[in-house]
Amino acid sequence: LRVLPERMRESLLRGLLGCDVVAFHTQRFVRNFLFCAHELLGLPVDLDRGTVQIGDRTVWARHYPISIDVEAVEKLAASDEVALHRAQIDERHLDGEDKQLVVRIDRTDPSKNVLRGFRAFDLALEQHPELVERVTFLASLMPSRTDVPEYADYLSAIGGLVAEINAKYSTNGWQPIDLRLQEDLAFAVASYELADVLVVNSVNDGMNLVAKEAMIANKRDGVLVLSENAGVHEELGRFAVTVHPFDVQQQADAIFEALTMDREKRRSLLENAAAIVRHNDVERWLERQLHDLAVVTERVSSR
């Protein structure tokens, strides 16, 4: 909040502190909020209990990582529409035993870091030529805020870079990047199912539900390459290959590591990540908030 003028940041903080419970996606966000309340407003905070004392009121700061409807993802995965997309992707990109698929499902938002993800794949192909004709990067991207010049320019840059990489490596019947500019959930789920690697290298993300959906839908012991700055890293980072969003070489190495990882380790990572998502589903996300609100309401009414 220090990037904001004093009057503005204090108004925002005091506005939030008018609530009985202030909710965030991650523990890191909770800690940042508590530090801001203490350092910018001089209020007493308890980092262990996650509270701010303001006058005679105690405000709770809690993390509730938003999640997905697991049942809905599984239901869609069983649909004819997904089956058709799956068959088409499989035929086009996985027609041999040694073929592999890197997948990305995102908006064309600069914060999603799509350009560096493609540059990392370019580096991986350059440094490991054995991947050429064997590994394809399937990217389904939804154009975002194209009325904003910076976003429109970013989308144009994505198209230009993909064309450059495809021209550099394409051979007869194969090109390294299959770029789809679309919003198609059924296609996304089919892609999740067939991914050997899912790339989520965002510069910053409050959560990132794509990573959670993919861990539920995947059928190929897929490995998650995950930005340390994505909120979901707090839950799934132990079962992913972690990358820094600005380190393109590290991302290239991570893609190669994920593609060449032992099958047993891949399966273990996926199973553990999927178990976390199933446990912390959208119902649990809502139930935890309602429980804390009930506790706070009881305390306030008993004063």
Number of C-alpha atoms within 10 A of each C-alpha: 14 9 6 10 9 12 8 11 17 17 11 13 16 13 10 15 20 12 14 18 18 16 17 19 19 21 17 13 17 21 18 12 20 22 19 19 22 16 12 15 14 11 15 17 21 14 13 7 10 18 22 22 16 17 8 6 14 19 20 24 24 22 20 17 22 21 24 19 14 20 12 10 17 14 9 17 24 14 11 11 14 20 17 14 17 22 13 14 18 17 11 12 21 18 12 10 7 9 15 22 23 26 27 26 27 24 20 24 20 17 13 21 21 27 20 21 23 23 18 22 27 23 19 22 20 15 13 13 12 11 18 17 19 19 23 22 22 21 23 23 21 17 17 16 14 14 8 9 10 13 17 17 13 20 24 12 14 18 14 13 15 19 14 12 18 17 12 13 17 14 12 6 7 17 21 25 22 15 16 13 15 16 15 13 16 20 22 26 27 27 28 29 23 26 26 25 27 30 28 28 29 26 18 17 18 15 21 19 14 20 24 24 22 28 27 25 24 24 16 18 21 29 31 32 23 26 27 21 20 23 24 24 20 16 16 24 19 12 22 22 21 21 25 16 23 15 13 22 17 15 29 25 19 25 27 20 15 22 20 11 13 10 13 9 14 22 17 14 21 23 17 16 24 22 13 16 21 19 13 18 19 16 14 16 18 14 12 14 15 12 11 15 15 12 10 17 12 11 10 12 7 7 5
